[in-house]
Amino acid sequence: MDAMDRAIISYLQYDGRMPFTDIAAELGVSEGTVRRRVKQLINSGVLQIVGVVEPQLLGWNAAGMIGVAVQPGQIEAAASQIAQFPEVSYLFMASGEFDLFVEVFCQDREHFVRFLNEKLHRVPGVERTQTFMILKMFKLSYRWGETGPPRVGHNPRVDLEDQ
């Protein structure tokens, strides 16, 4: 990835539907260059363009973060199985008291309890869990590496030439 790829990504992080012609005009390159680079970024797995929804607006009102302690040697297998559950939106390995952290969205508390008892606790290797219910979300962002939106009209070609 070079400075041009990063500039294209910065525009798409704030508006995934921004026309390639607009991005090209801002960067001083052809629309074909932007289109080709976006296709390469997607094909290489660096970039995904998706619609992000607010779960509670779709009726998913019970969200939580769950710390999971796993038996030694079974973290990868447990994570692989947990990742398949549709309620799981985010899963990562961590250091500290818990081996895995799982972000979960369920329709209601009853659904959340079923998820814990009928799915998560039945995964081989799971020793114990601790649940942290999400009471209020203050920030949810998928924008990485940029401190603010691209400065439209600021002549980003100068930034690209500096790199």
Contacts in CASP RR format, 6 or more apart in sequence:
PFRMAT RR
TARGET T0000
AUTHOR 0000-0000-0000
METHOD contacts of the structure
MODEL  1
MDAMDRAIISYLQYDGRMPFTDIAAELGVSEGTVRRRVKQLINSGVLQIV
GVVEPQLLGWNAAGMIGVAVQPGQIEAAASQIAQFPEVSYLFMASGEFDL
FVEVFCQDREHFVRFLNEKLHRVPGVERTQTFMILKMFKLSYRWGETGPP
RVGHNPRVDLEDQ
1 41 0 8 1.000
1 46 0 8 1.000
2 163 0 8 1.000
3 159 0 8 1.000
3 160 0 8 1.000
3 163 0 8 1.000
4 27 0 8 1.000
4 29 0 8 1.000
4 33 0 8 1.000
4 37 0 8 1.000
4 160 0 8 1.000
5 37 0 8 1.000
5 41 0 8 1.000
5 46 0 8 1.000
7 27 0 8 1.000
7 150 0 8 1.000
7 156 0 8 1.000
7 159 0 8 1.000
7 160 0 8 1.000
8 23 0 8 1.000
8 27 0 8 1.000
8 34 0 8 1.000
8 37 0 8 1.000
8 38 0 8 1.000
8 41 0 8 1.000
9 41 0 8 1.000
9 46 0 8 1.000
9 47 0 8 1.000
10 146 0 8 1.000
10 150 0 8 1.000
11 18 0 8 1.000
11 22 0 8 1.000
11 23 0 8 1.000
11 26 0 8 1.000
11 150 0 8 1.000
12 18 0 8 1.000
12 23 0 8 1.000
12 38 0 8 1.000
12 47 0 8 1.000
12 49 0 8 1.000
13 142 0 8 1.000
13 143 0 8 1.000
13 144 0 8 1.000
13 146 0 8 1.000
14 143 0 8 1.000
14 149 0 8 1.000
14 150 0 8 1.000
16 49 0 8 1.000
20 31 0 8 1.000
20 32 0 8 1.000
20 34 0 8 1.000
20 35 0 8 1.000
20 38 0 8 1.000
21 31 0 8 1.000
23 34 0 8 1.000
24 30 0 8 1.000
24 31 0 8 1.000
24 32 0 8 1.000
24 33 0 8 1.000
24 34 0 8 1.000
26 150 0 8 1.000
26 152 0 8 1.000
26 153 0 8 1.000
26 156 0 8 1.000
27 34 0 8 1.000
27 156 0 8 1.000
27 157 0 8 1.000
27 160 0 8 1.000
28 156 0 8 1.000
28 157 0 8 1.000
38 47 0 8 1.000
41 47 0 8 1.000
42 48 0 8 1.000
42 49 0 8 1.000
52 142 0 8 1.000
55 61 0 8 1.000
55 63 0 8 1.000
55 89 0 8 1.000
55 105 0 8 1.000
56 63 0 8 1.000
59 107 0 8 1.000
60 105 0 8 1.000
60 106 0 8 1.000
60 107 0 8 1.000
61 107 0 8 1.000
61 108 0 8 1.000
62 105 0 8 1.000
62 106 0 8 1.000
62 107 0 8 1.000
62 108 0 8 1.000
62 109 0 8 1.000
62 111 0 8 1.000
62 112 0 8 1.000
62 133 0 8 1.000
63 103 0 8 1.000
63 104 0 8 1.000
63 105 0 8 1.000
63 106 0 8 1.000
63 133 0 8 1.000
63 134 0 8 1.000
63 137 0 8 1.000
64 103 0 8 1.000
64 104 0 8 1.000
64 105 0 8 1.000
64 112 0 8 1.000
64 131 0 8 1.000
64 132 0 8 1.000
64 133 0 8 1.000
64 134 0 8 1.000
65 101 0 8 1.000
65 102 0 8 1.000
65 103 0 8 1.000
65 104 0 8 1.000
65 131 0 8 1.000
65 132 0 8 1.000
65 134 0 8 1.000
66 101 0 8 1.000
66 102 0 8 1.000
66 103 0 8 1.000
66 104 0 8 1.000
66 116 0 8 1.000
66 120 0 8 1.000
66 129 0 8 1.000
66 130 0 8 1.000
66 131 0 8 1.000
66 132 0 8 1.000
67 98 0 8 1.000
67 100 0 8 1.000
67 101 0 8 1.000
67 102 0 8 1.000
67 129 0 8 1.000
67 130 0 8 1.000
67 131 0 8 1.000
67 132 0 8 1.000
68 78 0 8 1.000
68 82 0 8 1.000
68 98 0 8 1.000
68 99 0 8 1.000
68 100 0 8 1.000
68 101 0 8 1.000
68 102 0 8 1.000
68 120 0 8 1.000
68 126 0 8 1.000
68 128 0 8 1.000
68 129 0 8 1.000
69 97 0 8 1.000
69 98 0 8 1.000
69 99 0 8 1.000
69 126 0 8 1.000
69 127 0 8 1.000
69 128 0 8 1.000
69 129 0 8 1.000
70 78 0 8 1.000
70 99 0 8 1.000
70 100 0 8 1.000
70 125 0 8 1.000
70 126 0 8 1.000
70 127 0 8 1.000
71 125 0 8 1.000
71 126 0 8 1.000
71 127 0 8 1.000
74 124 0 8 1.000
74 125 0 8 1.000
75 93 0 8 1.000
75 99 0 8 1.000
75 100 0 8 1.000
77 124 0 8 1.000
77 125 0 8 1.000
78 99 0 8 1.000
78 100 0 8 1.000
78 123 0 8 1.000
78 124 0 8 1.000
78 125 0 8 1.000
78 126 0 8 1.000
79 91 0 8 1.000
79 93 0 8 1.000
79 100 0 8 1.000
81 123 0 8 1.000
81 124 0 8 1.000
82 88 0 8 1.000
82 91 0 8 1.000
82 100 0 8 1.000
82 102 0 8 1.000
82 120 0 8 1.000
82 123 0 8 1.000
83 91 0 8 1.000
85 115 0 8 1.000
85 119 0 8 1.000
85 120 0 8 1.000
87 104 0 8 1.000
87 105 0 8 1.000
87 106 0 8 1.000
87 111 0 8 1.000
87 115 0 8 1.000
87 119 0 8 1.000
88 102 0 8 1.000
88 103 0 8 1.000
88 104 0 8 1.000
89 103 0 8 1.000
89 104 0 8 1.000
89 105 0 8 1.000
90 101 0 8 1.000
90 102 0 8 1.000
90 103 0 8 1.000
91 100 0 8 1.000
91 101 0 8 1.000
91 102 0 8 1.000
91 103 0 8 1.000
92 100 0 8 1.000
92 101 0 8 1.000
93 99 0 8 1.000
93 100 0 8 1.000
94 100 0 8 1.000
94 101 0 8 1.000
98 130 0 8 1.000
102 120 0 8 1.000
104 112 0 8 1.000
104 115 0 8 1.000
106 112 0 8 1.000
106 115 0 8 1.000
116 129 0 8 1.000
116 131 0 8 1.000
120 126 0 8 1.000
120 129 0 8 1.000
121 129 0 8 1.000
150 156 0 8 1.000
END
